[in-house]
Amino acid sequence: MSDKAFDASRYLSKLNGKDYLEVKWRLLWLRTEHPDATVQTELVKHEAGLALFRAQVTLPAGGRATGWGSETASDFVDYIEKAETKALGRALAALGYGTQFCEDFDFRRDDQGPVVDAPVEPPPAARQARGAARERQLPRATSAQVKAIYSIGRGSKALGEHGVEERARKAYGCLPAELSKQQASELIDALQGELRAQFAARG
């Protein structure tokens, strides 16, 4: 471990009115303290304009964290790079590098405000549903369905991208890109119903 002290406050920017530490500075923080840390990223899925990455960061002393990130071509021209950066940022935040200066672990439950902690393991019902889907080898969600899920999230102030990912994890134990077609359809219907209810309440 390096004797250098990393001052994260020097690199903060503002995001949605809050202090935010970009992933490149989280990575610099890691390398300042642990030059020998191992960083691995893997492109898990790339099809129809969707990229899903998994990143794993391992500290020399044995600490380890995994992060996931997905992006679509409709949102970014360099969506593959964005997905990799998002996955890496979440892995770093899970190890404590910039955790307090990012929104990676801020989730919302409908209109009830932020949910501080996300479950490490999906509930039993979700694990069973995921296992059953794999056993039956159900067709995966289409890229259009995945894009629709994230689009609905971005259109809802109460959800956002992180919110729909958390909703998918809680209901089915996986990210939107890993849902079956039927599960994706069910999630889209549920999210659209919530949006309609929100608009009706405002009107």
N, C-alpha and C positions, 0 to 999 in steps of 0.2 A: 504493500500500500504506500502511495506517495505521501511525503510529508507536506506537500503543497495543500493549501486550503482554497477550495473553490468558493467564490463569492457569487452565488446565483443571483443576488439582487442587482448585480451590474448588468445582467443580460435580459432582464424582464421587459416584456412589452405588454400592451393592453389588448385584451380580447373580450368583447362583450362587457367592457367596463371593469374587468378583473385582471389582476396580474397573471401573465402567462409566460412560461418558459418554453421556447421553441425546442423541437427535438434535437436540433444540432447542438444546442447548448447543454441539453441533458446528456448527450453523448460525450461532449467535451468534459463535463463533470465526471462522468464515469471514467474516462481515460485519465483524467487528472489524478483521481484517487486509486484507480486500478488499471494501470497500463496493460496488464496481462489478461484482463477480462476477455472472455470469448463472446463474440456476437455472431449469431447465425440467423439468416433469414431464408425462408423457403416460399416459393410461389406455389401455393396449394391448388389454386384453381384459376384458370384464365380462359374464358370463352365468352363469346358474344358481348364483348365490351365490358366484362366484369373481371376484376382481379382480386383475389383473396390471398393474403400473405400471413404467414406465421413467423414470428421472430422469437428467438430465445437468447437471453443474456445470462451468462454464467460468471460468477465472481470467483477469483482464485481460492477464496476461503470456503467456497461451496454453495453460496447463495445462488439461486436460479429463479428466473421468471420467464413466462411465456406470454406474448401479446399477439392479438389478432387484429388485422385491419383489412377493410375492403373498400373499393372505390369503383366507379363506373365511368366509362368513356363519355357519357352524356354530361358528366359534371366536370371532368378535367381532361384536357388533352393528354397530359402525362399521368393518367390515372394509375398506371402500374407503379410508377415511382411514389405516388401519393399513398397508395395502399401499403407499400413496404415501409414508408416513413411512419405511417399511423401505427402499424404493428410494432415497430421498433420503439416508438414513443410510449406505447402502453406497457411494453416489457420493462422499459427503464423506469417508468413511473411506479410499477409494481415493486421495484427494488428500492424505491425511495428517492429516485433522482427526478426531482421536479414534481412530486406527487401533489404538493400543496399549490403548485402553480400550473395546473392543467385541469381539464374537464373530463379526463378519461374515466373517472370513477364517479362522476356526478350524473345521477339518473333521476327521472321524475315518474311518479305514479299518478296518471291522470292529472287532476287539478289539485292534488293534495300536497304539492311542494316537493322538494328534493328528497331523494332516498340516498342516504349516505353510503350504505354498504350494499354491494351486490353479492348474492350468494356464490360461494365457491363451487358448490355442487348443485346441479339442478335438482328439483324435488323428485321423489320417486316416480310420480305419475309421468313427469316429463322424460325421465330416463327410460321408462317403459315404452312411451310413445316413440322415442327415438330408436330404441332397439327394435320395436315392431316394424317400423318403417324400413330399417335396414334389412331385416329378415325377409320382408316381402319384396325388397328391391324396388321400392316405389320410384317412379321417375322423379328426378330432381326438379326443383323449381326452375322455371325458365328465367332468362336474363331480364325479360320484360317484367315478370312478377317481382324479381328482386329490386329492380329499378323503381317499380311502383311502391314497394314497401318503404324504401328510403325517401322517395319523393313525398309520400304522405307524412313521414317523420319530419322532413324539412318544412312542410306546410303547417305543422302544429307547434305552437310555442311551448306546449306542455311536454312534447316528446323530443323532437330532434332526432338525428341519426343514432345517437347513443340510446335514446329511449326505445326506438323500434328494435334495436339489437337486444336490449335487455328484455323487451316484451317477448321476442322470439325465444330467448334463452329460458325464460320462466315458463313459457307455455310448452315448448318442444325440446328444450335442452340443447339448442344449437343456434348458430347465426342464421340470418335470413337466407344466405347463399347455400346453406346446407339443408334447407327445408325440402320436403317433397312438394310436388305441384299442389296436392290437396291441402297440405298444411299452409302453404303460401297463400292459397286462395282464401282459406279460413281467416288467416291473419289479416289479409287485405280487407276482407269484408268487415272484420271487427274494428280495424283502424278507421276505415271510411265511415262506419257507423258512429264512432266517437267524434270524428270531425264534423259530421252533420249535426250531431247533438250540440257541439260547441258553437257552431254557426247559428243554430236555432236559438240557443240561449242568449247569444249576443243580440239577435234581432228582436 
